[in-house]
Amino acid sequence: MRTNRSLFATGAAIALAAIMTLPSFAQDKDEHKHEDGGKKHDKVASGQPSEQEIMAMMMEMAKTGENHKLLARGVGNWTYKMKTWMNPDPKAPPSESSGTSIVKPLLGGRYVASEHTGKFPMPGPDGKMTDMDFKGMSVEGYDNVKKKFVATWIDNMSTGIMLSEGTYDADSKTFTFNAECEMMPGMKSKIREVIKITDDDHRTFEFYEDRGGTEVKTMEIAYTRKS
């Protein structure tokens, strides 16, 4: 099975390279033919990468680097304590809950996947806040092409997939991700996530929502490593 997958991946990459180079060769054939010794030859378009060069670039973009190692620092088992501000009254105290998080490497360290399990406060049928079972999953990576950190998020309280892109500031040891989510039809909201690495065993996560042009912090999570 591994051999078949490798052959498929190689074939797909070569096909992609061929497709990418075809337009330049076709244009070159029509516009830049010349004679050499009585025979016509297609002149290679200047500045167009060869198939071998494209393959080399693809292999280079697939390599892991320091940014992937940075994400790998989060691999392990964690506990967390969470505060959420769901009450419309800004003076109301936050709801508090806790849970666990397991972070694992994927595909040779190109990505890290995390699974979060715990309780999440939500309004019940009577309008009062109640703790509901919560499960969420994310995949994070560093895109060598975009030169940005990228992430996905899914959970059991929605059916959408949130996509985000971010940066890392080495001086403050802080990731900043930006995304857009639509929890209700026609109600899109800009999201900002701030992840600060205190040390190898502690980090914090802050979740901000844009509400009518005003950014509001609605969630804060403190993580502590178990192993």
For each residue, the residues with C-beta under 8 A, 3 or more apart:
1: 4 5
2: 5 6
3: 6 7
4: 1 7 8
5: 1 2 8 9
6: 2 3 9 10
7: 3 4 10 11
8: 4 5 11 12
9: 5 6 12 13
10: 6 7 13 14
11: 7 8 14 15
12: 8 9 15 16
13: 9 10 16 17 55 58
14: 10 11 17 18 51 55
15: 11 12 18 19
16: 12 13 19 20 54
17: 13 14 20 21 51 54 55 58
18: 14 15 21 22 51
19: 15 16 22
20: 16 17 23 54
21: 17 18 24 25 48 49 50 51 54
22: 18 19 25 26
23: 20 26 27
24: 21 27 28 45 48
25: 21 22 28 29 42 45
26: 22 23 29 30
27: 23 24 30 31 45
28: 24 25 31 32 42 43 44 45 48
29: 25 26 32 33 42
30: 26 27 33
31: 27 28
32: 28 29 42 43 45
33: 29 30 40 41 42 43
34: 40 41 43
35: 38 39 40 41
36: 39 40 41
37:
38: 35
39: 35 36
40: 33 34 35 36
41: 33 34 35 36
42: 25 28 29 32 33
43: 28 32 33 34
44: 28 48
45: 24 25 27 28 32 48
46:
47:
48: 21 24 28 44 45
49: 21 53 54 57
50: 21 53 54
51: 14 17 18 21 54 55
52: 55 56
53: 49 50 56 57
54: 16 17 20 21 49 50 51 57 58
55: 13 14 17 51 52 58 59
56: 52 53 59 60
57: 49 53 54 60 61
58: 13 17 54 55 61 62
59: 55 56 62 63
60: 56 57 63 144
61: 57 58 144 145
62: 58 59 110 144
63: 59 60 144
64: 68 69 108 109 110
65: 68 69 142 144
66: 69 70
67: 70 71 142 149 168
68: 64 65 71 72 109 110 141 142
69: 64 65 66 72 73 109
70: 66 67 73 142 168
71: 67 68 74 111 112 140 141 142 149
72: 68 69 75 105 109 112
73: 69 70 197 200
74: 71 103 112 114 203
75: 72 103 104 105 112
76: 103 225 226 227
77: 100 101 102 103 225 226 227
78: 100 101 102 103 223 224 225 226
79: 98 99 100 101 223 224 226
80: 98 99 100 101 116 118 221 222 223 224
81: 96 97 98 221 222
82: 96 97 98 99 118 120 219 220 221 222
83: 94 95 96 219 220 221
84: 94 95 96 97 120 121 218 219 220
85: 92 94 95 216 217 218 219
86: 95 121 122 123 129 218
87: 92 95 129
88:
89: 92
90:
91:
92: 85 87 89
93:
94: 83 84 85 220
95: 83 84 85 86 87 121 129
96: 81 82 83 84 121
97: 81 82 84 118 119 120 121 131
98: 79 80 81 82 118 119
99: 79 80 82 116 117 118 119 134
100: 77 78 79 80 116 117 118 226
101: 77 78 79 80 114 115 116 117 223
102: 77 78 114 115
103: 74 75 76 77 78 112 113 114
104: 75 112 113 114
105: 72 75 108 109 111 112 113
106: 109 110 111 112 113 139
107: 110 111
108: 64 105
109: 64 68 69 72 105 106
110: 62 64 68 106 107 141
111: 71 105 106 107 139 140 141
112: 71 72 74 75 103 104 105 106 139 140 141
113: 103 104 105 106 137 138 139 140
114: 74 101 102 103 104 137 138 140
115: 101 102 135 136 137
116: 80 99 100 101 134 135 136 137 138 155
117: 99 100 101 134 135
118: 80 82 97 98 99 100 134
119: 97 98 99 131 132 133 134
120: 82 84 97 131 132 133 134 157
121: 84 86 95 96 97 129 130 131 132
122: 86 129 130 132 157
123: 86 127 128 129 130
124: 127 128 129 130
125:
126:
127: 123 124
128: 123 124
129: 86 87 95 121 122 123 124
130: 121 122 123 124
131: 97 119 120 121
132: 119 120 121 122 157
133: 119 120 156
134: 99 116 117 118 119 120 155 156 157
135: 115 116 117 155 156
136: 115 116 153 154 155 156
137: 113 114 115 116 153 154 155
138: 113 114 116 151 152 153 154
139: 106 111 112 113 151 152
140: 71 111 112 113 114 149 150 151
141: 68 71 110 111 112 149 150 151
142: 65 67 68 70 71 148 149 150
143: 146 147 148 149 150
144: 60 61 62 63 65 147
145: 61
146: 143 150 165
147: 143 144
148: 142 143 165 166 167
149: 67 71 140 141 142 143 165 166 167 168 175 177
150: 140 141 142 143 146 163 164 165 166
151: 138 139 140 141 163 164 165 166 177
152: 138 139 161 162 163 164
153: 136 137 138 161 162 164
154: 136 137 138 158 160 161 162
155: 116 134 135 136 137 158
156: 133 134 135 136
157: 120 122 132 134
158: 154 155 183
159:
160: 154 181 182 183
161: 152 153 154
162: 152 153 154 179 181 191
163: 150 151 152 179
164: 150 151 152 153 177 178 179 191 193
165: 146 148 149 150 151 177 178 179
166: 148 149 150 151 175 176 177 178 193
167: 148 149 175 176
168: 67 70 149 174 175 176
169: 172 173 174 176
170: 173
171:
172: 169 196
173: 169 170 196 197 198
174: 168 169 194 195 196 197
175: 149 166 167 168 193 194 195 196 197
176: 166 167 168 169 192 193 194 195
177: 149 151 164 165 166 191 192 193 194 195
178: 164 165 166 190 191 192 193
179: 162 163 164 165 190 191 193
180: 188 189 190 191
181: 160 162 188 189 191
182: 160 185 186 187 188 189
183: 158 160 187 189
184: 187
185: 182
186: 182
187: 182 183 184
188: 180 181 182
189: 180 181 182 183 209 210 211
190: 178 179 180 209 210
191: 162 164 177 178 179 180 181 207 208 209 210
192: 176 177 178 207 208 210 215
193: 164 166 175 176 177 178 179 205 206 207 208
194: 174 175 176 177 205 206 208
195: 174 175 176 177 203 204 205 206
196: 172 173 174 175 203 204 206
197: 73 173 174 175 203
198: 173 202 203 204
199: 202
200: 73 225
201: 224 225
202: 198 199 222 223 224 225
203: 74 195 196 197 198 223
204: 195 196 198 220 221 222 223
205: 193 194 195 219 220 221 223
206: 193 194 195 196 217 219 220 221
207: 191 192 193 217 218 219 220
208: 191 192 193 194 215 216 217 218
209: 189 190 191 215 216 218
210: 189 190 191 192 213 214 215 216
211: 189 214 215 216
212:
213: 210
214: 210 211
215: 192 208 209 210 211
216: 85 208 209 210 211
217: 85 206 207 208 220
218: 84 85 86 207 208 209
219: 82 83 84 85 205 206 207
220: 82 83 84 94 204 205 206 207 217
221: 80 81 82 83 204 205 206
222: 80 81 82 202 204
223: 78 79 80 101 202 203 204 205
224: 78 79 80 201 202
225: 76 77 78 200 201 202
226: 76 77 78 79 100
227: 76 77
